[in-house]
Amino acid sequence: MTLDSEQGVRDFLRRCLKPGYGREERSFETLARILPDWVTDQFTEHAPPLAALREKVRKADAAAERARARYADGLRTWTLHDPAATELDPRLCPQNLVGDKAARGEHHLVPTSDPGVDVCVFCGPSRTYAFNRHSLNRRTKHAHEGGRTLCPSGFETTEPLDADRASGLPLCGGCRRALTNDSKETN
């Protein structure tokens, strides 16, 4: 079975609904949640309306993840009475922690391809953080791409940190400069 035709994609999806061999059948809701990208990527060519719906779901999921992160940050601030951020200020970014005291910095917004939609380089939907694989310190997070940190040193990275863990760590100054394209900013 191949996914190079509309019929091939439909046949594959039917098989996913009823996997056979004593395995439990799936609902369309379950299938929509578990389909990997290599399958949903076929919708672009063979089912453009499905591809458009899938993109709306991805954007909604990203917005929900950002909202959950802001809620968790507000919950942490309120619970711990963090003196560095005693008020729940929407201008403060949950991932933009600066310096040894990990003071919260503001969002750094940049425009996206969607007109009127800006995204923060620190907490945007595609931004993840990791540790320098060879560091024993593990008190500073790094922005990364392709297994390397964005700072000038380009360290190898660990697996990505979950957003909650990353939100409690200050960002490497070199990675901050790389994200904001600011050669003057220091950590």
C-alpha positions in Angstrom: 0.0 0.0 0.0 1.3 3.4 -1.0 0.3 6.9 -0.1 1.0 8.4 -3.6 -2.7 8.6 -4.6 -5.9 9.8 -3.1 -7.2 6.2 -3.0 -4.0 5.0 -1.4 -4.3 7.5 1.5 -8.0 6.6 2.0 -7.1 2.9 2.1 -4.4 3.5 4.6 -6.7 5.5 6.8 -9.4 2.8 6.7 -6.8 0.3 7.7 -5.8 2.5 10.6 -9.4 2.6 11.8 -9.6 -1.2 11.8 -6.1 -2.5 12.3 -7.3 -6.1 12.6 -5.6 -9.0 14.3 -7.5 -8.6 17.5 -6.5 -5.0 17.9 -9.0 -2.4 19.0 -10.8 -0.3 16.4 -10.2 3.4 16.5 -12.6 6.3 16.1 -12.0 9.2 13.7 -11.4 11.4 16.7 -8.6 9.1 17.9 -7.2 8.8 14.4 -7.1 12.6 14.0 -5.1 12.9 17.3 -2.5 10.1 16.6 -1.8 10.4 12.8 1.9 11.2 12.4 3.1 14.1 10.2 4.3 11.8 7.4 0.7 10.8 6.9 -1.0 14.2 7.3 1.6 15.7 4.9 -0.1 13.6 2.2 -3.3 15.7 2.7 -1.6 18.7 1.1 -1.5 16.9 -2.2 -4.5 14.6 -2.0 -7.0 16.4 0.3 -6.3 20.2 0.5 -9.4 20.9 2.6 -8.1 18.4 5.2 -4.6 20.0 5.1 -6.2 23.4 5.8 -8.2 22.0 8.8 -5.1 20.3 10.1 -3.2 23.6 10.0 -5.9 25.3 12.0 -5.7 22.5 14.6 -1.9 23.0 14.8 -2.3 26.8 15.3 -5.0 26.2 17.9 -2.8 23.6 19.7 0.2 26.1 19.7 -2.0 28.9 21.1 -3.4 26.5 23.8 0.2 25.5 24.7 1.2 29.1 25.1 -1.9 29.8 27.2 -1.1 26.8 29.4 2.5 28.0 29.8 1.3 31.5 30.8 -1.2 29.9 33.3 1.6 27.8 34.8 3.8 30.8 35.1 1.1 32.8 36.8 0.4 29.9 39.1 4.1 29.6 40.0 4.4 33.4 40.5 1.3 33.5 42.7 2.1 30.4 44.7 5.8 31.3 45.4 5.2 35.1 45.8 8.1 35.6 43.5 9.4 39.1 44.3 10.8 39.5 40.8 7.3 39.2 39.3 4.7 39.8 41.9 2.1 40.9 39.4 0.9 38.8 36.6 2.1 41.0 33.8 1.2 39.8 30.2 4.3 41.7 28.9 6.6 39.4 30.8 7.7 36.2 28.9 7.7 32.9 30.8 10.8 31.8 28.9 12.8 35.0 28.9 14.7 34.8 32.2 17.8 37.0 32.4 20.9 36.8 34.6 21.8 34.9 37.8 18.6 36.1 39.5 16.5 34.8 36.6 14.5 38.1 36.4 11.7 37.9 33.9 12.2 39.9 30.7 9.5 41.1 28.2 8.4 39.2 25.1 10.5 39.9 22.0 7.9 39.9 19.3 8.7 39.4 15.6 6.2 39.4 12.7 5.1 36.1 11.1 3.9 35.3 7.6 0.3 35.8 8.8 -0.5 39.5 8.6 -1.0 41.1 12.0 0.3 38.1 13.9 3.5 38.5 15.9 5.3 35.7 17.8 7.8 35.9 20.6 11.2 34.5 19.8 11.5 33.2 23.4 8.2 31.4 23.9 6.8 31.0 20.3 5.3 27.7 19.3 8.4 26.3 17.7 10.9 27.4 20.3 12.3 24.7 22.5 15.3 24.6 24.9 17.9 22.1 26.0 21.1 21.9 28.0 24.6 21.9 26.7 25.2 18.1 26.5 28.7 18.3 28.0 28.0 20.8 30.8 27.6 19.6 34.4 26.2 23.0 35.4 22.7 22.5 34.0 21.6 25.9 35.5 21.3 27.7 32.1 19.1 26.7 29.2 20.1 27.0 25.5 17.9 27.7 22.5 18.8 25.1 19.8 18.3 23.9 16.3 19.6 20.7 14.7 21.2 19.4 17.9 23.4 22.5 18.4 22.9 25.6 20.6 22.3 28.9 18.9 25.1 30.6 20.9 28.4 31.2 19.1 29.9 28.1 20.8 27.4 25.8 19.1 27.4 23.2 21.8 25.8 19.8 21.3 22.5 19.6 23.1 20.6 17.2 25.3 17.0 16.2 24.5 14.6 19.2 24.6 13.4 20.3 28.0 9.7 20.4 28.7 8.3 24.0 28.7 7.7 24.0 32.5 11.3 23.0 33.4 12.7 25.5 30.8 10.6 28.3 32.2 12.5 28.1 35.5 16.0 28.5 34.0 17.8 31.6 32.7 18.7 31.7 29.0 22.3 31.6 27.8 23.4 35.2 26.9 24.8 34.0 23.5 21.6 32.3 22.6 19.6 35.4 23.7 21.8 37.5 21.4 21.3 35.0 18.5 17.5 35.0 19.0 17.2 38.8 19.2 20.0 39.6 16.7 21.4 42.1 19.4 25.1 42.2 19.7 25.0 44.6 22.6 22.7 42.7 25.0 24.5 40.9 27.8 23.4 38.3 30.3 
